[in-house]
């Protein structure tokens, strides 16, 4: 996790905490957890593990917006990108939209991730529990408190109203702006969450001064320019301090620390709980995706569609193939393996992988490339330097909401698609046959641009 390999041999049901009866063997790529225990560099020992789901409950009415890659669960705004892991019978937002069936169903979902400074949850893992909501099922949401009314005993997280009349009291020190986790059930008459517990989260985990920590999340706000900022993660808000010349930056500089930026921080706890950063690494939204065979895998990069993709200590790995290695990493990848890789462009225009999954071989016409368009000249466009060729009548042209581009004839749809593409801005996903260094596309689709 965060580039550290933890030994978990001492973890059992006494020090693994999950509300759904999971064990450590049930952990999956993309899940958010808090691990406490000593670590040094890239190795550590887990003393306890806590699963940190952000929201667990039914999807809202009209819960999916394919045009923006967003969904709503219990009043929480959630965005997905190419690195989001879907589990238990769903593979993308379109599956959830089809499952909802014009609001006939409200799938029960478990969403992991971190909220940004606007309260939008950037999902890393989405699990479908059931195809429809279950009356009386326990639900949970964590986030920032707003609208606290101690007389009516109500508050809100996102657009979800929480009623704590049955609970009666709140944790000492809880105010508007506090980061909490609340559990309970949804009242059928108005979908208000009737709370049976509220916990005030401590993003420091109670670590004493001098403890090492590695945390991931988003910049909430700058406190002191060039010195400190608030960072919001899956378990709350904490202060991070940094010093020019002492703190190491990767993928950016101190001037890039602004509200909404995704970061990974390594440092040491100070008296009072602030984290003194020794290293800050910037992460971007994963708008790039490859699904194809790998050539020439090396310790620090992969070659896909002839494009070099860098890997680093924060790249996640999963073996989703029939081989199904439990422990899987860069060293296990062989030339000719089929991979699905999510990635982003860093400040130097290098492509950096956030997630690498080995999958079984795909059909010859199912190779997929997604990324920003560099140039266009109907009937071709370039994505990350790879030429994609389309044909009227042989290529399906889709808008961001997955509906076809308008046009009375295939040629009209092709023209409409190219008119909608702006080089340097538009993200396009192309699927088809990879041959002679290019893609002969059977389908091209405009993709929403997800930003941090």
Rosetta blueprint (number, residue, H / E / L):
1 X L
2 X L
3 X L
4 X L
5 X E
6 X E
7 X E
8 X L
9 X L
10 X L
11 X L
12 X L
13 X L
14 X L
15 X L
16 X E
17 X E
18 X L
19 X L
20 X L
21 X L
22 X L
23 X L
24 X H
25 X H
26 X H
27 X L
28 X L
29 X L
30 X L
31 X L
32 X L
33 X E
34 X E
35 X E
36 X E
37 X L
38 X L
39 X E
40 X E
41 X L
42 X L
43 X E
44 X E
45 X E
46 X L
47 X L
48 X E
49 X E
50 X E
51 X E
52 X L
53 X L
54 X L
55 X E
56 X E
57 X E
58 X E
59 X E
60 X E
61 X E
62 X E
63 X E
64 X E
65 X E
66 X L
67 X L
68 X L
69 X L
70 X E
71 X E
72 X E
73 X E
74 X L
75 X L
76 X E
77 X E
78 X E
79 X E
80 X L
81 X L
82 X L
83 X L
84 X L
85 X E
86 X E
87 X E
88 X L
89 X L
90 X L
91 X L
92 X L
93 X H
94 X H
95 X H
96 X H
97 X H
98 X H
99 X H
100 X H
101 X L
102 X L
103 X L
104 X L
105 X L
106 X L
107 X L
108 X E
109 X E
110 X E
111 X E
112 X E
113 X E
114 X E
115 X E
116 X L
117 X L
118 X L
119 X L
120 X L
121 X E
122 X E
123 X E
124 X E
125 X E
126 X E
127 X E
128 X E
129 X E
130 X E
131 X L
132 X L
133 X L
134 X L
135 X L
136 X L
137 X L
138 X L
139 X E
140 X E
141 X E
142 X E
143 X E
144 X E
145 X E
146 X E
147 X E
148 X E
149 X E
150 X L
151 X L
152 X L
153 X L
154 X E
155 X E
156 X E
157 X E
158 X L
159 X L
160 X E
161 X E
162 X E
163 X E
164 X L
165 X L
166 X L
167 X L
168 X L
169 X L
170 X L
171 X L
172 X L
173 X L
174 X L
175 X L
176 X L
177 X L
178 X L
179 X E
180 X E
181 X E
182 X E
183 X E
184 X E
185 X E
186 X E
187 X L
188 X L
189 X L
190 X L
191 X L
192 X L
193 X E
194 X E
195 X E
196 X E
197 X E
198 X E
199 X E
200 X E
201 X L
202 X L
203 X L
204 X L
205 X L
206 X L
207 X L
208 X L
209 X L
210 X L
211 X L
212 X E
213 X E
214 X E
215 X E
216 X E
217 X E
218 X E
219 X E
220 X E
221 X E
222 X E
223 X E
224 X E
225 X L
226 X L
227 X L
228 X E
229 X E
230 X E
231 X E
232 X E
233 X E
234 X L
235 X L
236 X E
237 X E
238 X E
239 X E
240 X E
241 X E
242 X L
243 X L
244 X L
245 X L
246 X L
247 X L
248 X E
249 X E
250 X E
251 X L
252 X L
253 X L
254 X H
255 X H
256 X H
257 X L
258 X L
259 X L
260 X L
261 X L
262 X E
263 X E
264 X E
265 X E
266 X E
267 X E
268 X E
269 X E
270 X L
271 X L
272 X L
273 X L
274 X L
275 X E
276 X E
277 X E
278 X E
279 X E
280 X E
281 X E
282 X E
283 X E
284 X L
285 X L
286 X L
287 X L
288 X E
289 X E
290 X E
291 X E
292 X E
293 X E
294 X E
295 X E
296 X E
297 X E
298 X E
299 X L
300 X L
301 X E
302 X E
303 X E
304 X E
305 X L
306 X L
307 X E
308 X E
309 X E
310 X E
311 X L
312 X L
313 X L
314 X L
315 X L
316 X E
317 X E
318 X E
319 X E
320 X L
321 X L
322 X L
323 X L
324 X L
325 X L
326 X L
327 X L
328 X L
329 X L
330 X H
331 X H
332 X H
333 X L
334 X L
335 X L
336 X L
337 X L
338 X E
339 X E
340 X E
341 X E
342 X E
343 X E
344 X E
345 X E
346 X L
347 X L
348 X L
349 X L
350 X L
351 X E
352 X E
353 X E
354 X E
355 X E
356 X E
357 X E
358 X E
359 X E
360 X L
361 X L
362 X L
363 X L
364 X L
365 X L
366 X L
367 X E
368 X E
369 X E
370 X E
371 X E
372 X E
373 X E
374 X E
375 X E
376 X E
377 X E
378 X L
379 X L
380 X E
381 X E
382 X E
383 X E
384 X L
385 X L
386 X E
387 X E
388 X E
389 X E
390 X L
391 X L
392 X E
393 X L
394 X L
395 X E
396 X E
397 X E
398 X E
399 X L
400 X L
401 X L
402 X L
403 X L
404 X E
405 X L
406 X L
407 X L
408 X L
409 X L
410 X H
411 X H
412 X H
413 X H
414 X H
415 X H
416 X H
417 X H
418 X H
419 X H
420 X H
421 X L
422 X L
423 X L
424 X L
425 X L
426 X L
427 X E
428 X E
429 X E
430 X E
431 X E
432 X E
433 X E
434 X E
435 X E
436 X L
437 X L
438 X E
439 X E
440 X E
441 X E
442 X E
443 X E
444 X E
445 X E
446 X E
447 X E
448 X L
449 X L
450 X L
451 X L
452 X L
